[in-house]
């Protein structure tokens, strides 16, 4: 009997297929969950997403070419429209037409907030579009992509982990510098369940019904299925928007946006600058998480020992498991709605 996966995937959700700037005139291959997807733009510039496999002999359609509103396979020239239907087979004689089975799976697709998104749940109509990335027009941004050989859940937990920056991010993270100047100190953070996930912040609010303090120097909001919005250093600090897109049970793709400065013209549209470089702080996390993934692959999770400081990461893991099982938000009330966690960091 197969046991449940250690880090289950959430099938129902809008996921980033690619940054908008990466999809130009050529087809673009990407992976979302365990689906190989090809993106292409039609003559009007509208993005489409198909299964990256020709229904003739299985060649990747991402190796093909875009011809008008169609994507043509490079092997025998079969052409597909944005609905996934094969509309032209060059070898057919006059009067013959592609059969009904000549089609590939189409993924609902839309373009919003500097990204191309796809809906992955088979046979399930997508709900409203993905939530807007609210801070996008408030700043100028750097944008990039980092493949990671670890489960998306591990990477999400990492960004909700209060206690690791002092050790994992020398000369990169504010918490490291504070520790160098003042040493370790005992303090507290708060974690709350929200309608869409959870929020973590410090210092804690005065009581459960109090709003998040305006002077909190760190705030992390996790929204299902894979978005993290991190605010570091208060109102004048940095904003990071991260999407941890699963690409398999033990791999994911980090799609990141890092604020550069407040936008001088908020109404002039989104301005995003592409970066090929992997920021050092992401590289530091990635090396540690990929090391951890090897241990989980070998031994499962039986070796784990957890402490009070792990409250936020363990809560995120439970939340993701509920969503993967289709039990969010019906089981949302079974989770602790608020915890104040005492740590030394």
C-alpha positions as CSV (number, residue, x, y, z in Angstrom):
1,X,0.0,0.0,0.0
2,X,1.4,3.4,-0.9
3,X,1.6,5.9,1.9
4,X,0.5,9.5,1.5
5,X,3.2,11.8,0.1
6,X,5.3,13.6,2.6
7,X,4.8,16.9,0.8
8,X,1.6,16.7,-1.1
9,X,0.8,18.9,-4.1
10,X,-2.2,21.3,-4.3
11,X,-3.7,20.5,-7.7
12,X,-6.5,23.1,-7.6
13,X,-4.9,26.5,-8.0
14,X,-3.6,29.3,-10.3
15,X,0.2,28.9,-10.7
16,X,2.7,31.0,-12.5
17,X,3.8,29.4,-15.7
18,X,6.3,32.1,-16.7
19,X,7.1,35.8,-16.3
20,X,5.3,37.7,-19.0
21,X,8.6,39.2,-20.3
22,X,10.0,35.7,-21.0
23,X,7.2,34.8,-23.4
24,X,8.0,36.5,-26.7
25,X,7.5,35.2,-30.3
26,X,8.8,31.7,-29.7
27,X,7.0,28.9,-27.8
28,X,8.2,28.5,-24.2
29,X,8.4,25.3,-22.2
30,X,7.6,25.3,-18.5
31,X,6.7,22.8,-15.8
32,X,3.8,23.3,-13.3
33,X,3.2,20.6,-10.7
34,X,3.8,17.5,-12.7
35,X,2.6,18.9,-16.1
36,X,4.9,19.8,-19.0
37,X,3.3,22.9,-20.5
38,X,4.1,24.9,-23.6
39,X,3.1,28.6,-23.8
40,X,2.7,30.6,-27.0
41,X,1.2,33.9,-28.1
42,X,-1.2,34.3,-30.9
43,X,-1.2,37.2,-33.4
44,X,-3.0,39.5,-30.9
45,X,-0.4,38.7,-28.3
46,X,-2.8,36.6,-26.1
47,X,-1.0,33.8,-24.2
48,X,-2.2,30.2,-24.5
49,X,-1.1,27.1,-22.6
50,X,-1.1,23.5,-24.0
51,X,0.3,20.2,-22.9
52,X,3.8,20.1,-24.3
53,X,3.3,16.9,-26.3
54,X,2.1,16.5,-29.9
55,X,-0.7,14.0,-30.1
56,X,0.9,12.5,-33.2
57,X,4.2,11.1,-32.0
58,X,4.8,12.8,-28.7
59,X,7.4,15.4,-29.7
60,X,7.5,18.4,-27.5
61,X,5.5,21.2,-29.0
62,X,7.9,23.7,-27.4
63,X,10.4,22.6,-30.1
64,X,8.0,23.9,-32.8
65,X,7.2,27.3,-34.2
66,X,4.4,29.8,-33.9
67,X,2.6,30.4,-37.2
68,X,-0.1,33.1,-36.9
69,X,-2.6,31.9,-34.3
70,X,-1.2,28.3,-34.4
71,X,1.6,26.3,-32.8
72,X,3.2,23.9,-35.3
73,X,5.0,20.7,-34.3
74,X,8.5,20.6,-35.7
75,X,8.4,16.9,-36.5
76,X,5.5,16.6,-39.0
77,X,4.0,20.1,-38.9
78,X,0.8,19.3,-37.1
79,X,-0.8,22.7,-36.1
80,X,-2.7,23.5,-33.0
81,X,-4.9,26.5,-32.1
82,X,-5.2,28.0,-28.6
83,X,-8.0,25.5,-27.7
84,X,-5.6,22.6,-28.1
85,X,-7.4,21.4,-31.3
86,X,-5.3,20.2,-34.2
87,X,-6.5,22.3,-37.1
88,X,-4.1,21.3,-39.8
89,X,-2.1,18.1,-40.7
90,X,0.1,18.8,-43.8
91,X,0.2,15.1,-44.9
92,X,-3.6,14.9,-45.3
93,X,-4.9,14.9,-48.8
94,X,-7.4,17.4,-50.1
95,X,-10.8,17.1,-48.4
96,X,-9.5,15.2,-45.4
97,X,-9.6,16.8,-42.0
98,X,-8.0,16.1,-38.6
99,X,-10.2,13.7,-36.5
100,X,-11.8,14.6,-33.2
101,X,-9.0,12.8,-31.2
102,X,-6.4,15.0,-32.8
103,X,-6.0,17.4,-29.9
104,X,-3.9,18.1,-26.8
105,X,-4.9,19.2,-23.3
106,X,-5.4,22.9,-22.9
107,X,-4.8,24.7,-19.6
108,X,-6.9,27.7,-18.7
109,X,-4.5,30.6,-19.0
110,X,-4.4,34.3,-18.3
111,X,-1.9,37.1,-18.1
112,X,-1.9,39.4,-15.0
113,X,0.6,41.3,-12.9
114,X,3.7,40.6,-14.9
115,X,3.1,36.8,-15.1
116,X,1.4,34.2,-17.3
117,X,-0.8,32.0,-15.0
118,X,-2.3,28.5,-15.6
119,X,-5.0,26.6,-13.9
120,X,-4.0,22.9,-13.4
121,X,-6.9,21.0,-11.9
122,X,-8.3,18.6,-14.6
123,X,-12.0,18.8,-15.3
124,X,-12.4,21.7,-12.9
125,X,-13.4,25.1,-14.1
126,X,-11.1,27.8,-12.8
127,X,-12.7,30.2,-10.3
128,X,-12.0,33.9,-10.3
129,X,-8.5,35.0,-11.5
130,X,-5.6,34.7,-9.1
131,X,-5.5,37.4,-6.4
132,X,-3.8,40.6,-7.6
133,X,-0.3,41.3,-6.5
134,X,-1.4,44.4,-4.6
135,X,2.0,46.2,-4.1
136,X,3.1,45.8,-7.7
137,X,2.3,49.4,-8.8
138,X,3.7,50.9,-5.6
139,X,7.4,50.0,-6.4
140,X,10.0,49.4,-9.0
141,X,11.0,45.8,-9.1
142,X,13.7,43.2,-9.9
143,X,12.2,39.9,-11.1
144,X,13.8,36.5,-11.6
145,X,13.4,32.7,-11.5
146,X,15.3,30.1,-9.6
147,X,14.9,26.4,-10.0
148,X,15.1,24.5,-6.7
149,X,15.6,20.8,-6.1
150,X,13.4,20.6,-3.1
151,X,9.7,20.3,-2.4
152,X,7.7,23.6,-2.6
153,X,6.5,23.0,0.9
154,X,10.0,23.0,2.3
155,X,10.7,26.3,0.5
156,X,7.5,27.9,1.8
157,X,8.3,26.7,5.3
158,X,11.8,28.2,5.0
159,X,10.3,31.7,4.4
160,X,8.1,31.4,7.4
161,X,11.0,30.2,9.7
162,X,11.7,32.8,12.3
163,X,14.9,31.3,13.6
164,X,17.1,30.4,10.6
165,X,18.4,33.8,9.2
166,X,21.1,34.3,11.9
167,X,22.8,31.1,10.8
168,X,21.8,30.7,7.1
169,X,22.3,34.3,5.9
170,X,25.6,35.8,7.1
171,X,26.1,39.3,5.8
172,X,22.8,39.2,3.9
173,X,19.8,39.4,6.4
174,X,18.9,42.1,8.9
175,X,18.4,39.6,11.6
176,X,22.0,38.4,11.2
177,X,23.3,42.0,11.6
178,X,21.1,42.6,14.6
179,X,22.5,39.5,16.2
180,X,26.1,40.5,15.5
181,X,25.5,43.8,17.2
182,X,23.3,42.8,20.2
183,X,23.6,39.0,20.5
184,X,20.8,36.6,21.0
185,X,17.7,37.9,22.8
186,X,14.3,36.4,23.9
187,X,11.3,37.8,22.2
188,X,8.1,36.7,20.5
189,X,6.4,36.5,17.2
190,X,2.7,35.9,16.4
191,X,1.1,33.7,13.7
192,X,-2.6,33.9,12.7
193,X,-4.7,31.9,10.4
194,X,-6.3,33.9,7.6
195,X,-9.0,33.2,5.0
196,X,-6.4,32.4,2.4
197,X,-3.5,31.0,4.6
198,X,-1.6,32.5,7.5
199,X,0.2,35.6,8.5
200,X,3.4,35.8,10.7
201,X,4.7,39.0,12.3
202,X,6.7,40.5,15.1
203,X,6.3,41.9,17.6
204,X,2.9,40.3,18.5
205,X,-0.3,42.3,18.8
206,X,-1.7,43.1,22.2
207,X,-4.5,40.6,21.9
208,X,-6.2,38.3,19.4
209,X,-8.6,40.9,18.0
210,X,-6.0,43.7,17.8
211,X,-4.8,44.6,14.3
212,X,-1.2,43.8,13.2
213,X,1.0,46.4,14.8
214,X,2.1,49.2,12.4
215,X,5.6,49.1,13.8
216,X,6.3,45.4,13.2
217,X,9.7,45.0,11.6
218,X,8.9,41.7,9.9
219,X,5.7,40.4,8.3
220,X,5.1,37.4,6.2
221,X,1.8,36.6,4.6
222,X,1.3,33.1,3.0
223,X,-1.6,32.7,0.5
224,X,-2.6,29.4,-0.9
225,X,-1.4,27.7,-3.0
226,X,2.1,29.2,-3.1
227,X,2.4,33.0,-2.6
228,X,4.5,34.6,0.1
229,X,4.6,38.4,0.6
230,X,7.5,39.4,2.9
231,X,7.8,42.9,4.3
232,X,11.2,43.5,6.0
233,X,12.2,46.5,8.0
234,X,8.9,48.3,8.3
235,X,7.3,50.9,6.1
236,X,10.6,52.0,4.5
237,X,12.0,48.5,4.1
238,X,12.0,45.9,1.4
239,X,9.1,43.9,0.0
240,X,9.6,40.5,-1.5
241,X,6.9,38.6,-3.4
242,X,7.6,35.0,-3.9
243,X,5.8,32.2,-5.6
244,X,7.0,28.7,-5.0
245,X,5.6,26.8,-8.0
246,X,5.8,23.0,-7.6
247,X,7.4,21.3,-10.5
248,X,7.2,17.8,-8.9
249,X,7.1,16.1,-5.5
250,X,10.8,17.1,-4.8
251,X,11.3,20.2,-7.0
252,X,9.9,23.7,-7.4
253,X,10.5,27.0,-9.1
254,X,11.0,30.2,-7.2
255,X,9.4,33.1,-9.0
256,X,10.6,36.2,-7.2
257,X,10.0,40.0,-7.2
258,X,12.2,42.2,-5.1
259,X,11.2,45.9,-4.6
260,X,13.9,48.3,-5.6
261,X,12.4,51.6,-4.6
262,X,8.9,53.2,-4.3
263,X,7.5,54.0,-7.7
264,X,7.5,57.8,-8.4
265,X,4.5,57.4,-10.7
266,X,2.1,54.8,-9.2
267,X,-0.4,55.2,-12.0
268,X,2.0,54.8,-14.9
269,X,1.8,51.0,-14.8
270,X,4.1,48.2,-13.6
271,X,7.8,48.5,-14.2
272,X,9.7,45.3,-13.7
273,X,13.4,44.7,-14.6
274,X,14.4,41.2,-15.4
275,X,17.5,39.7,-13.6
276,X,19.3,36.5,-14.6
277,X,21.3,36.5,-11.4
278,X,20.3,34.4,-8.4
279,X,20.4,36.7,-5.3
280,X,22.8,35.5,-2.7
281,X,20.1,35.1,0.0
282,X,18.1,32.7,-2.3
283,X,21.3,30.8,-3.1
284,X,22.0,30.4,0.6
285,X,18.5,29.0,1.3
286,X,18.5,26.8,-1.8
287,X,21.8,25.0,-0.9
288,X,20.4,24.2,2.6
289,X,16.9,23.1,1.4
290,X,18.3,20.9,-1.3
291,X,20.5,19.2,1.3
292,X,17.4,18.7,3.5
293,X,15.5,17.2,0.6
294,X,18.1,14.5,0.2
295,X,17.5,13.5,3.9
296,X,13.7,13.4,3.4
297,X,14.1,11.4,0.3
298,X,16.2,8.8,2.1
299,X,14.6,8.7,5.5
300,X,11.1,10.2,5.3
301,X,10.3,12.6,8.2
302,X,10.8,10.2,11.0
303,X,14.1,11.8,12.0
304,X,12.5,15.2,12.6
305,X,12.5,16.9,16.1
306,X,10.7,20.2,16.4
307,X,10.6,22.9,19.0
308,X,8.4,25.9,19.9
309,X,10.2,28.1,17.4
310,X,8.9,25.8,14.6
311,X,5.3,26.7,15.2
312,X,4.8,28.8,12.1
313,X,6.4,26.2,9.7
314,X,4.5,23.3,11.1
315,X,1.3,25.2,10.9
316,X,2.0,26.0,7.2
317,X,2.7,22.3,6.6
318,X,-0.7,21.4,8.1
319,X,-2.4,24.1,6.1
320,X,-0.9,22.9,2.8
321,X,-1.9,19.3,3.5
322,X,-5.5,20.3,4.1
323,X,-5.6,22.2,0.8
324,X,-4.0,19.3,-1.1
325,X,-6.7,17.0,0.3
326,X,-9.4,19.4,-0.8
327,X,-10.4,20.2,2.8
328,X,-9.6,23.9,2.8
329,X,-11.4,26.1,3.9
330,X,-13.9,23.6,5.4
331,X,-11.3,22.4,8.0
332,X,-9.8,25.8,8.5
333,X,-11.4,26.0,12.0
334,X,-9.5,22.9,13.1
335,X,-6.2,24.8,13.1
336,X,-5.1,27.1,16.0
337,X,-6.3,30.5,14.9
338,X,-3.6,32.5,16.8
339,X,-0.3,31.6,18.5
340,X,2.2,33.8,20.2
341,X,5.5,32.0,20.1
342,X,8.4,32.7,22.4
343,X,11.8,32.3,20.8
344,X,15.5,33.1,21.4
345,X,17.1,34.5,18.2
